[in-house]
Amino acid sequence: MRILVGVKRVIDYAVSIRVKPDFSGVVKDNVKMSMNPFDEIALEAGVKLKEAGVATEIVSVSIGPEKSVDILRTALAKGSDRAIHIQHDENVEVEPLAVAKLLKKVVEKEQPQMVLLGKQAIDDDACQTPQILSSLLKWQQATFASKIDVSEDKSTAEVTREVDGGLETLKIKLPAVVSCDLRLNEPRFANLKAIMAAKKKPLEVLKMGEMGVDTENRIKVLKVTEPQKRQGGGKVADVNELYDKLKNEAKLL
Amino acid sequence: MFKRVVPICKTLTNSRSKAISRYYSSLNSEQIEMQSMARDFSEKELFPNAAKWDREKIFPIETLRQSAELGFGGIYVSEEYGGTGLTRLDASVIFEQLSMGCPSTTAYITIHNMCCWMIDSFGTHEQKQKYLPQLCSMEKFASYCLTEPGSGSDAASLKTRATDKGDHYELTGEKAFISGAGASDIYLIMARTGPSGDINTSKQHKGISCFIVEKDSLTFGKNEHKLGWNSQPTRSVVMDACKVPKENLLGGEGEGFKIAMKGLDGGRINIGTCSLGGAQKCFDLAVDYVKNRKQFNTSLSGFQNVQFKLADMATDLEASRLLIRQAAVSLDNKETDSGVKCAMAKRFATDKCFNVVNDALQMHGGYGYLNDYPIERYLRDLRVHSILEGTNEVMRMIISKPLVTK
């Protein structure tokens, strides 16, 4: 059973983000970049399935500029067997719809039984790619997974999802798209030997422009600003004043 | 001129495994990956626990074994016996990241690595097979025993006696300030097989041999109360007619001092590296602090004296790093003057980096003095680096000797 894992190169979660002076985006120069934390969890889930004898091959794929190859190397070091890099130019933004279309192309070639993705990327927090991909493929989907169990005959999987009301367990037909949430597992550290061995694992580079996929942006970012600074609180005299503030100042009612 | 440039470029890109280039210039992609992984481990497993280990004097066995699973137990020990088979430069890159989290625990890991390397380099196939796999996995821990109550810098004047009893050796004596003692299972003990009359003569180092001694036959003093390095026990090791099998002699009789010194060459790069990592962490904390702290309605980072101080600290860190990495490359390339380079790197980095931490503490003002902030722990941990594995005074002896020898 082959599993495809999507990994994205994003700004490291620990970095203090700064907005660009022209409000067009955030500062990315000389900023530490890492694998999206939810993608690390997805990769770990795939590797665990391989270690359990359920999956036979893990293929990692990343869509990004030249430097995304570092993320794929990390994926190879952490247990991926092969990697595919869909490369585009620097400073090109690729939206979830385009990512899903590109992943669909890869799926058509690689024929995996499961696509594991992080639930969302921590840079855009879009949380759309898994859902769009499953729709394009006409596959079933299970998002925000906190537990994945594949059936003996590998035709179905039981996935526990974290939803607002609690935990929901779905039985889905494979092949399927599963997006991974925080409590699914704790990603391992790659050990030194694996890091050295990763160099010998196959890494295929494809050019995004040559894949026959429409990756044109449909969304235009108008402005990026910092969130409002936290103001001090205040005391209200009575319920009427509270109602007045909620309605007229905070505009929540 | 171009013709000479091309071969150098070839060697720089073909940089897998042993250092081929004579000069350190930058890290290759695998080293960057290892550095990143070590940093992750340091941030997640070392830094959050270091204060507790220091306060409660915990030797963090589980975490150490976890680090060994990642390959940190025998980084430059051959793969044949369970090591990771990497270079001194790779090790320095890794230890620097680990030391950012906890210099004390990292220093112990480097000592353990040094002992493994000594067995790997000078041991017989049987000795390596017997001891290295369990040491590389940190199922067992190792300690290095050279110093005695009466011999520190004058290491070669050591008195521990090893008597040949035919089918075994008998060791009697005492070692002092031994890192890991009591917790370790294997002890590399330097003892005198040659005549006691040679002590305090120019022949004194020739009569020293190195023994692999297992824990059961040894007794230990109390765990010393120290200024820092509290996550490792430090005890004296006492031998009272301690029986050591003949096959546990490491190298030949009389080779012990040479083995001990060769171990220390690499050990010096490691201790310098531990200073570097600790100082880098404190520097990063200081930079963050001065950007946020305001006095006189200005961020501290707006004052030129603070800016200039940071500039000097950054320069000292960079210089320390380059000296250490170049010494590592020189040792990997087995250059004849690598001993001097290691001494220079250790002397420079331990001194400069202690001052960087001290400056970082000053920049934190009163907060720097509190236990709640990590800086004072780094100060206490780094203070001993200019003393052990050869005092910085001994480093100057090593560096000046070839200069003044006629």
Boltz contact constraints between the chains, C-beta under 6 A:
constraints:
  - contact:
      token1: [A, 73]
      token2: [B, 33]
      max_distance: 6.0
  - contact:
      token1: [A, 189]
      token2: [B, 37]
      max_distance: 6.0
  - contact:
      token1: [A, 189]
      token2: [B, 40]
      max_distance: 6.0
  - contact:
      token1: [A, 189]
      token2: [B, 41]
      max_distance: 6.0
  - contact:
      token1: [A, 189]
      token2: [B, 70]
      max_distance: 6.0
  - contact:
      token1: [A, 190]
      token2: [B, 37]
      max_distance: 6.0
  - contact:
      token1: [A, 191]
      token2: [B, 70]
      max_distance: 6.0
  - contact:
      token1: [A, 191]
      token2: [B, 71]
      max_distance: 6.0
  - contact:
      token1: [A, 192]
      token2: [B, 71]
      max_distance: 6.0
  - contact:
      token1: [A, 192]
      token2: [B, 84]
      max_distance: 6.0
  - contact:
      token1: [A, 193]
      token2: [B, 71]
      max_distance: 6.0
  - contact:
      token1: [A, 195]
      token2: [B, 33]
      max_distance: 6.0
  - contact:
      token1: [A, 195]
      token2: [B, 34]
      max_distance: 6.0
